[in-house]
Amino acid sequence: MADWGPVFVAVVLFILLTPGLLVQIPGRNRVVEFGNFQTSGVSILVHSVIYFALICIFLLAVGVHMYLG
């Protein structure tokens, strides 16, 4: 049986934390902007750090596991 938990968590976090798709931190005009479909180097760095922190929490500390099949 394959453990699909890490794959599911990584895909969901990637979709939610894509800069400019749902939210952009920091935005161009404000600290947080919603749905502007633009990005910058700083926002990519901030979203990458947030992604890394959340994936470490969910996979290492919480231990999300999903067995299919």
C-alpha positions as CSV (number, residue, x, y, z in Angstrom):
1,M,0.0,0.0,0.0
2,A,1.3,3.4,-1.0
3,D,1.3,6.3,1.4
4,W,-0.4,9.2,-0.5
5,G,-0.5,11.6,2.5
6,P,2.8,13.5,1.6
7,V,1.7,13.8,-2.0
8,F,-1.7,15.1,-1.2
9,V,-0.4,17.7,1.4
10,A,2.3,18.9,-1.0
11,V,-0.1,19.4,-3.9
12,V,-2.8,21.2,-1.8
13,L,-0.2,23.5,-0.2
14,F,1.4,24.2,-3.6
15,I,-2.0,25.3,-5.0
16,L,-3.0,27.3,-2.0
17,L,0.4,29.1,-1.6
18,T,1.1,29.9,-5.3
19,P,2.0,33.7,-5.1
20,G,-0.7,35.8,-6.7
21,L,-3.3,33.0,-7.2
22,L,-5.3,33.4,-3.9
23,V,-3.1,35.7,-1.8
24,Q,0.2,37.5,-2.2
25,I,2.4,38.3,0.8
26,P,3.9,41.0,0.4
27,G,1.7,42.6,-2.2
28,R,2.8,45.4,-4.6
29,N,0.7,48.1,-2.9
30,R,-0.3,46.6,0.4
31,V,1.1,44.0,2.8
32,V,-1.5,41.4,1.7
33,E,-3.3,41.4,-1.7
34,F,-5.9,38.9,-2.8
35,G,-6.3,37.4,-6.3
36,N,-4.1,39.9,-8.3
37,F,-2.4,37.3,-10.4
38,Q,1.0,39.1,-10.1
39,T,4.1,38.2,-8.2
40,S,7.5,39.4,-7.3
41,G,10.8,37.9,-6.1
42,V,10.1,38.8,-2.5
43,S,6.7,37.2,-2.5
44,I,8.1,34.0,-4.0
45,L,10.7,33.9,-1.2
46,V,8.0,34.5,1.5
47,H,5.6,31.9,0.0
48,S,8.5,29.4,-0.3
49,V,9.4,29.8,3.4
50,I,5.7,29.5,4.5
51,Y,5.4,26.4,2.2
52,F,8.5,24.8,3.7
53,A,7.3,25.5,7.3
54,L,3.8,24.1,6.7
55,I,5.0,21.0,4.9
56,C,7.4,20.2,7.7
57,I,4.7,20.7,10.3
58,F,2.1,18.5,8.5
59,L,4.5,15.7,7.4
60,L,7.0,15.5,10.3
61,A,5.1,16.8,13.4
62,V,1.5,15.8,12.6
63,G,2.4,12.8,10.4
64,V,-0.4,12.9,7.8
65,H,-0.9,9.5,6.2
66,M,-3.4,8.4,3.5
67,Y,-3.4,4.8,2.3
68,L,-5.4,4.1,-0.9
69,G,-6.1,0.9,-2.6
